[in-house]
Amino acid sequence: MTTAVLPRRRIGTSELEASALSLGSWHTFDRMDFADAVTLVRHALDQGVNLFDVGVYGMPGKPPVFTDVLWGAIMRAAAVPRDTYLASVKLWIEAFDGEGFAPQLKNAFLRTGLDHADLVILGDLRREDVALEDLVGDLSTLIEAGLIRAWGVNNWSAGNIHALRRIAAERGVPGPQIAQLKYSVARRAIPDGEPFAKLFAAGLSMQSSDVLEGGILAGRTSPEREIGRDPGSVRDAIIATVPGITELAGELGTTPAQLAVAFTLTHPANATTLVGATRLEQVRQNIAALDLVERVGAEQLRSLVEPFWVDRGIVDPEGP
């Protein structure tokens, strides 16, 4: 079904290989016509996208959301064989209790139609009453049960990831394989810092996320939808860089969005860059970002966007 246009990289030391671009579901499919979404996903698959990031994003007291439910229906409508793609599912530390992650995973499977997750990503660590040993043990049980194949974390500190890896090594069980991190031409302090460089050198992979800052780096400086958190309170400074990014993109014969995506592909530990798209043309442009890296060169591209790095010296490279 796929033509594997996109290159693939191994996720950590696992058996999983992810496409250079992965497709996310947060606030995407619930803003699209269903038939258009099916066409978009089919095109992404034909171009070699093999990793899809889904999650149950509803919060208590907030309106219900169904983007993950829609994703499952889209995949069924597109008649995509399960063994041709990887599904990455979010799990939340806030809901981790005596039953572990199993109830969350069961609910995610109910909503998406999945029977296993190739990858699970643990959400931000905001609780101090959860033992890291319990998380590692529970995830190991899920792997043994065939419900998940590998796991990683989202925006955790380097110190806590080191601790997870140590615990897993001592127990002889799989540790975290990937860190999903905010990474863009503007937010670089953590992924490009020394603490994470040590983790990457030890075999941890990265999944770049929030690469367009909710569309701001693509030129939409007043996004109407909900976007991610703002570590370091630098969003106004990011907005101020947009004219310069737009000018540089013009000089390179590309778009600001392609420039932003291309930058993330230059990081040596980046296994895959997570993008969201609500139009087929956005998928095409994102894929074309690989050509920009090839044409300009990774080192030159990183040099050209250096002036737009706004969280340097503001956000601790250790992470939250």
Secondary structure, 3 states (H helix, E strand, C coil): CCCCCCCEEECCCCCCEEECEEEECCCCHHHCCHHHHHHHHHHHHHCCCCEEEECCCCCCCCCCCCHHHHHHHHHHHCCCCHHHCEEEEEECHHHCECCECHHHHHHHHHHHCCCCEEEEEECCCCCCCCCHHHHHHHHHHHHHCCCEEEEEEECCCHHHHHHHHHHHHHHCCCCCCEEEEECCCCCCCCCCCHHHHHHHHCCCEEEEECCCHHHHHHCCCCCCCCCCCCHHHCHHHHHHHHHHHHHHHHHCCCCHHHHHHHHHCCCCCEEEEEECCCCHHHHHHHHHHHHHHHHHCHHHHHHHCHHHCCCCCCCCCCCC
